[in-house]
């Protein structure tokens, strides 16, 4: 794991000394050891991002052991396989914060928060981890002996998420009123499923486009909807919305058809933090028309 904060702190320290006219004193033995450990952290991060197993074996002691949450411990080779052995999961960057380093003789401990960004099967992800790493001094240099990694539960800001979904919904209505298919589809996730009334489900991008296109192509279409309730899941990545809609259009007979009803939307937070609809359905409040007889 690397430490960009170390470089920032070092720069700020030098600037402060220069402004005050003070001359930086000699580095203490403990500070020198901390610097060496942090250098290893940077090399460790670079090795994980590059998939460099040889460098990881150089950094990790042959007795190295790691645990991820409550999972069973991994030895050195098991750990290396876990972090760089996947053909689909690629680490793009690791940003560290909240770092604390303690050196006691031939033992050093680093506690930090690691924000990992990557892609899994092409899908971007961000994972926040709390890490404790123990180093020991071996043959005059430091090697990692153990590491514990725990996922940090994200803080869910329910009010902010609800506001974001309501804002996106209002923008979606405006987009629908332009009658542009692409403008509407921008509010759907790629895996969106649409369940319009009186027709089959649209569960592919092509069928969703066709369904939305047919709706927006209705002559003299007027359409609007609004939410009545938004509920955010505890996980902070799923929400559902209930609401009401109104629409009208000109039928083939030339008469205006007016409809009103209720709707249900399921929204999912995307890797970039934005919300998109993954399930969309609506149906009329009006009585069903009797079937026609031949």
N, C-alpha and C positions, 0 to 999 in steps of 0.2 A: 504494500500500500504506500502511496506517496504522500507528501505533505507540502502543498503549495502555500499553506499558511506559514510554514517555517520561513520561507523566503520573504514573505510580506513582513513578518515580525522583524526579521533581520534588517530589512531595508528601513523600516520605521525607526529601529533602534539606532542605526547609523545616522539617520537624518536628525534625530533628536540630539545625539551627541555633538554633531557638527554645529547645530544651532546654538547650543549652550556653551560651546567652546571647550567642552570636556574632551579629553583623549580617552579612547576606549582602552581599558586595561586588558591584561593578558587573559586568555580564555581559561576558565577553571577546568580541572580534570573532569568534573561531572558534566559541565557544559559540552566538553569535547566528546564525551561518551554519548550524550543525547544527540549531538549532531551526527555521529556515526550511525546511530540507530535510525534516525530520520532519513539518512541517505539510503539505508537499506529499504526503508518503507517506499521511497520513490522507485528504487530498482524493482521491488516486488510488484508494485502497480504496473510498471512498464512491462514486466514479464507476463503478467496476466493479460494485459491488453494485446500484446504481441503473440501470445500463446507460446512463450518461450519456456519449455519444460526444463531445459538444461539450466537456465538461470534460476528457476524456482528451486531446483535441487541444490544449487549452490547456496541459496539463502536459507533453506529449510534444513534443520538438523535431521540426521537419519533416524532419529527417534521422535520426530515431529508428530504431533497429534492435534486434530482439529475437531470441533463439534459445531454443528449448525442447529441452533435451537435445541430441541430435545432429541434430535436424531442421534444415532449411534456414532461413536467416534470414528474418525478416518485417520489412517496413517498417511505418511507423506505421499505415497503414490496414489492413494485413494483421493486425497485432497487435490492433487494436481489434475487428476482425471475429472474431478467434480468441477473445477474452475475453468479448465481449458479443453476438456476432452469432447465437448459437444460440437458437432458440425453445424448445428442450427442456432445455438446460443452464442452470440458474439458480444464481448464487452467493448464498448466504445470509449467510455471515460469513467474515471473514479475521482470524486471530489471529496476531500476530507475536511472535517470541521470538529470543533469541541475536543481538540487533541490534548491529552495529558501524558507526559513522559515521566517515569520515575526510575532512577538508577540506584541500585544498592549493591555495591561490590561488583560481582560478576553476573548480576541479574538485572534486567531492565524490563519494564512493563509499559506498554503503550495502550491507552484507552482512547477511542476515537469514534466518530460517526462517519460512515462512508456512504456517499450517494453514488450508486452505480447506475450508469445508463448503458443500454445495449439494445440488441435486437434478438428476438427469438422467432425463428421461422419467418424472418422479415418484418415482424411486428415490433415496433419500438417499445421499450419499457423503462421504467425508473424504479429502483429499489433502494430504500434507505436501511442501512445496517448499523448496528452498534457492535463494535469489535474490541476485544481485549486480546492483546498479543504479548506473549512472554518470550524474551530473548535471553540467551546465555552467552557468556564469552567462552570461545573455544579457540585455542591456538592463537591467542592475541586478537581475534576478530569476533564479531557478533553473529550468531545464527538464531533463527526462530525455533523455539522448542514447542510452543503450543499456541493455539488460537481458538477463541470462542466467538462465534458469530450469531447474532440474534436480530431478526427483522424488527424494525421499529414500526409500530402500528401508526398509520397516518392519522393526523388530527383532522377530523371531519368538521368543516365549517358549514353547518346545515343552512344557516341563513344565506351565506354567500352562494352556496350551490343552488338553493331554491331561486334566488334572484337571477343567477346565470341562466337557469332553465326558462324562467319566465321571460327574460330578455330575448333568449334565442327563439322562444315561441312567438313573441311579438314580431320579430324580424322575419320569421317563417311566414306569418300571415301576409306581411307586406310583399314577400317574394311570391307567394301564391297569387296575389292580386295582379302581379305583372303577367301572369299566365305563362311564365317561362318554366319549362320542365326542369332544366338544369338548376335554375334558381331554387326550385322546390327540393330537388334531390340533394342539394348541398347540406340539407339538415338531416339527412339519413346517413347512418353508418353503412359501410359496404355490405354488412351482413343483414341489413334491415329486412323485415318481413312486414308486408302490408296486407290487411284483411278488410277490404272494402265490402260494403253490403251487396248482397244479391249476386256476387260473382265469386269465382274461385280465389284462393289465397295467392298472393304474389310473393314468392320466396326466392327469387333470383334477381340479379340486377336488371336483367332484360325484362322480366315480367313486371318488376316494380316500375321501371320506366314506362312500360306500356300502360299500366294501370293509371299512373299519374297523368300521362299524356292524354288518355281518353277523358279523364275528369276535366282537365284544363281546356280541352278542345270543345267542351259543350258550348253551344251558341249563347252569346250574351250572359256568360257566367258571372255571377256575383257570389263571392265566398268570403266567409269570415269565421273565426272561432276564438275562444278564450278559455283559459284554465279556470277551474273552480277549486282545485286542490292539487298540491304538489307534495309528495312524500319522498324523502331521501333515506336510503338504506343506511344502517349503521356503518357499513363498510365504506360509504362515501363514494361508491363507483356506480351505483344503480339507483334509479328513481322512477316513480310512476306519476303520471299526471292524468287527472280526469277533468273534463270540461264540456263545453257545449259549442255547437256550430250552427250556422245559418248559411243556406245557399239558395240560389235561384238560377234558372236558365230557361231558354226558349226551346220548347219541344218541337218535334217535327210537324206537329199540327199547327204551330204558330202560337200556341198558348204558352204563357209563362208558368213554369212549374216552380213552386216554392217548397223548401224543405227545412226542417230544423231537427236537431237531435243531440245525442251525447257522444263523447269520444273518450278513448283511452289510449295513452301513449306510454311506452316504456323507454327511458333514456339511459344511456351508458356514458360514463366519463371516458374520454379517449386518452391515449398516452400523452398528448400535448396539454391535457387539462380541460379541454373544451368538451361540452356535452353534445351528443348526437342521439337521434331517435333510432331505436332498433326494432320496435314493434309499434305499429300504427293501425288503429281500427276505429270505426265509427258506425253508428246506425241511427235510423230515424225515430223520432218520437211520434210520428204520425201513424194512424192505423194502416195496416198493410192493405194494399189493393187486392180485391178478390181476383182469383185467377180467371183469365179469359177463357171462354168456351168456344169451340169451333161450331 
